[in-house]
């Protein structure tokens, strides 16, 4: 009976973790194209390629982490413990995804700042 509840837990956890990963990724990388275009000075081909590479890395890291923490153990053989275990797993994974989102945003803003610094002329350099 305990095995059945754990399998139910996996059947709930995996789709939720995958949905969250795909949702956050689509939102992040659809909106990050603007930053990439700015960073690469309007060169759309390299901006799209770089954005796609970031997106692929995001998927690999987050799906890999979701699978790594997938193990569900319940101490008592009841649904209350299963729901508590699932909320802990999904909540922890959602927090991890939020941290990954902000790390990616940091890199986008940093890239944009570096691109702007490279556009400004150096006042100490002769023209």
C-alpha positions in Angstrom: 0.0 0.0 0.0 2.9 2.4 0.8 4.3 1.8 -2.7 1.1 2.8 -4.3 1.0 6.1 -2.4 4.6 6.8 -3.3 3.8 6.1 -7.0 0.9 8.5 -6.7 3.3 11.1 -5.3 5.7 10.6 -8.3 2.7 10.9 -10.7 1.8 14.2 -9.1 5.4 15.6 -8.5 6.9 15.0 -12.0 4.2 16.8 -14.1 4.1 19.7 -11.6 7.9 20.0 -11.6 8.1 19.8 -15.4 5.2 22.3 -15.9 6.8 24.8 -13.5 10.2 24.4 -15.3 8.6 24.9 -18.8 6.5 27.9 -17.6 9.3 29.7 -15.9 11.6 29.0 -18.9 9.2 30.2 -21.5 8.4 33.4 -19.5 12.1 34.1 -18.9 13.5 33.5 -22.3 10.6 35.1 -24.2 11.2 38.3 -22.4 15.0 38.1 -22.3 15.2 38.4 -26.0 15.0 42.2 -25.6 18.1 42.2 -23.3 20.0 39.9 -25.7 19.3 42.2 -28.7 20.6 45.2 -26.6 23.7 43.3 -25.4 24.5 42.2 -29.0 23.7 45.6 -30.5 20.8 44.4 -32.6 22.5 41.4 -34.1 19.4 39.2 -34.0 21.1 35.9 -35.1 23.7 35.9 -32.3 21.1 37.2 -29.7 18.7 34.4 -30.6 21.5 31.7 -30.5 22.8 32.9 -27.1 19.3 33.1 -25.7 18.6 29.5 -26.9 21.8 28.3 -25.3 20.8 29.9 -22.0 17.4 28.3 -22.3 18.9 24.8 -22.9 21.1 25.2 -19.9 18.2 26.3 -17.8 16.2 23.2 -18.8 19.1 20.9 -18.1 19.9 22.3 -14.7 16.3 22.5 -13.5 15.0 19.2 -14.9 18.1 17.5 -13.6 17.6 19.0 -10.1 13.9 18.1 -10.1 14.8 14.5 -10.9 17.6 14.5 -8.3 15.3 15.5 -5.5 12.4 13.3 -6.6 12.7 10.7 -3.9 9.6 10.7 -1.8 9.5 9.0 1.6 6.5 8.9 3.9 6.7 7.9 7.5 3.1 6.8 8.0 0.9 5.1 5.5 -1.7 7.9 5.0 -2.5 10.5 2.5 -1.8 13.4 4.9 1.9 12.5 5.0 1.9 12.1 1.2 0.4 15.6 0.7 2.9 17.1 3.2 5.8 15.4 1.4 4.6 16.6 -2.0 4.1 20.2 -0.7 7.6 20.1 0.7 9.1 18.8 -2.6 7.1 21.1 -4.9 7.6 24.1 -2.6 11.3 23.5 -2.4 11.6 23.1 -6.1 9.5 26.3 -6.7 11.9 28.2 -4.5 14.9 26.8 -6.4 13.3 27.8 -9.7 12.8 31.3 -8.4 16.4 31.6 -7.4 17.5 30.3 -10.8 15.2 32.9 -12.4 16.8 35.7 -10.5 20.3 34.4 -11.2 19.5 34.5 -14.9 18.0 38.0 -14.6 21.2 39.1 -12.9 23.3 37.8 -15.8 21.0 39.6 -18.3 21.2 42.9 -16.5 25.0 42.5 -16.1 25.4 41.8 -19.8 23.3 44.8 -20.6 25.4 47.0 -18.3 28.6 45.7 -19.8 27.3 46.4 -23.3 26.5 50.0 -22.3 29.9 50.4 -20.7 31.5 49.3 -24.0 29.4 51.9 -25.9 30.6 54.9 -23.9 33.8 56.5 -25.2 36.7 56.5 -22.8 37.4 60.2 -21.8 41.1 59.3 -21.1 41.7 57.9 -24.6 42.5 60.1 -27.5 39.8 60.1 -30.2 
